[in-house]
Amino acid sequence: MNVGYRSTNYWVVSAGASRLLIDIGWPGSLGTMKANLKRMGVRLGEIRGALATHYHIDHAGLAEELKREGVPLLVLDIQVDAIPLMKRWTKPKDNYVGITEDGNIVISFGQSREFLGQIGITGEILHTPGHSDHCVSLLLDDGSVFTGDLPPEAHAFDNPVALETWRRLRERGARRVYPAHGPARPIDETSDKPLPE
């Protein structure tokens, strides 16, 4: 389910009453996030982890505030160095609370399936560069993939890294895309293949 706001989607993946938040929100927007979760029938205490697809302010700006509310931050090892760089792009009026190392769960891609399994989610987290080098996506075993800001295939004709990422996602069984901006869609709608005549 989408609990997003301000043109960015924030997805909640559920396994019973156990939930994972994909992308985290703008800084200073904790009240909005809580209201959107409540409207969708999700209690903050049900969220067993928050995963930022990448560390840009609209995707991870709320991370430390959520950690203070008891939601652990799930960080892939390749993302660790990107976290402190977020401060470069913030202004005092953004009310950004810097992300500390305390309370972060740092894992490798190889550990992601086991971690997700512990909260009842069947899938894995994959490295999906194309927007930034530290981008990741959650690929569920049912073919749903949460891609953050990975450029749609049809718009990535001059981005060979993104095109290779889409190829690998297809190989791994991705069928339905849940992007950070825009509606969910079948993966074929992100392709640049011509329509049949």
N, C-alpha and C positions, 0 to 999 in steps of 0.2 A: 504494500500500500504506500501511496505517496503522501508524505507529510510536509511537502516543500512549500516554499514561499519566495517572493522576490525573484521569480523566474528560474529558480533552481529547484530541482527535484531532490528530495531526501527520501530514500526508500526504506521501509521497514520490512525485513524478511522474517517470517514467523515460523516457528516449529512449536505448535501448541501455545503455551503461555511464555515460551522462551523466544526472545527476539533479538535481531541484530539490526543496527541502524547503519545504512550505507550513505555516506556523506553526512556532514555533521551540522552545517549551518553557519550563518554569519555571526561575527562577534556581537555581543550585546543583545542577542535575540532569544535568550533563554525563555522568556515569557511567551513569545510567539511559538517557539518549538513545543513548549509544554501544552499550550492551547491547541495546537494542531494535533498533537498526540492524543490529547483527551477527546477531541472531536472524533477521532478515528477509533476510540475505545482502547487505546494503548496506555498503560500506566508506565511511567518512567522506570519504575523498579523492575519491570519485565524485560528491559533492554539489557542484555547480557554483555554487550560490547558495541562499540562504535568504530566503524572503519571509514577512514577518509580515502577516497580513490586517489587523491593527490593533495599536497599541502599548499593550496591556494586559499585565499581568505574566505571565499564563498563556499568552500568545501570542508574546511577544517577550523574556521574561526571561532567556533563555539566549543571546541574540544575540551579545553581546560575547565570551562564552566560546567560542562556535562560531567567531567571527572569529579568535580566537587559535589555533584549530585549523586555520585555513586556509580556512574556508568564508566566502565573501564575503556581505555582507548587501545584499540588493536592496531599495532604498527608493524608493517613489514620491514625487515632489516634494511632493505634498500631505500626506505623512506626516512630513516633516522636523521640523516644529514640535511634533509630538506626542511625539517621542522623549524629550526632556528631562523631560516631564511625568510619565513613568513613575515617577521617583524619589519622587514624592509618595505613592505607594501602597505603598511598600516599607518594611520594618522591618529593622533590622540582622540579625535572625535569618534573613531571607530570603536572605542571601548574594548579593544582587543586585550584579552588576558593571555599572556605568554604561556605556551605549553611547557610544562615541566616534565622531567623523566619519571617522576613519582606516579605510580599507578598505570604506567604504560605496559602493555603486554606486547613484547617484541618477539616476533616469530619469523621463520623463513617460509618461503613458498612451500617447501617440502613438508612443513609442519602444519600448514593451513587446513588440510582435510581433517586431520586428527582434532585440531582445536575446534573447528566448526562442528564436528561430530559430537563433541562434548556438550554443545548447546543444542543438539538435535537437528542441525542443518547439514544436509548432504550436498557437498560441493567442494570447491577449492578456490583459492585466490591465486590469480595469475598475474605475471608482469605484463602490462599492456602499454608500452611506450607508444608515443605518437602525438600526444599533447605535451607531455613532459617526460623526462627520463624515469621519474619515480612513480609513474601512474600504475595503478593496479585495478583489476576488475574481479568481481565475484562471479564465478560461473557455477550455477547450480546443476545438479545431475539431471534435472528436467529440461535443460537447455536454456534456461533464463540466464541472461548475463547483464550485470550492472556495470556500465562502462565509464561512468563519470564523464569527462570531457573529451574522450576519444573522438576525433573528427569522423563524421559519417563517411562511409566509403566513397560515395558519389562526390564528396567535396574534398577528398584526400588524394586526388589524382597527382598532385605534386609533392606528396608526403609518403615516400616509400616505406618509412618506418611504420606509419599507421596502416598502410596497405598490407604489410607483412603481419601486423598484429591481427587485422581482420581475418587474414588467411588462417592463422593459427587458431583463432577463436572458432572458426568454422570446423577445422580439423578436430577440435576438442568437443564438438557437439553443440555449440551455441546456436540457438534457433530464434530466440526472442530477445530483443535489446531493450534495456531500461536505461536510457541515458540521463545525464544530469540536467539536460535542457531539452525540452520538447517531449512529445508523447512516446510511450512504449510502442514498439512496432516489430513485425517479423524481421529477421536479419536480412532477408532478401530485399527489403525496402531500403536498406542502407547500401545496396550494391550499385555499381555503375553499369550493370549489364543492361543491354537494350531490351525493351519489352518485345515479346514474340509478335510477329505480324499476323 
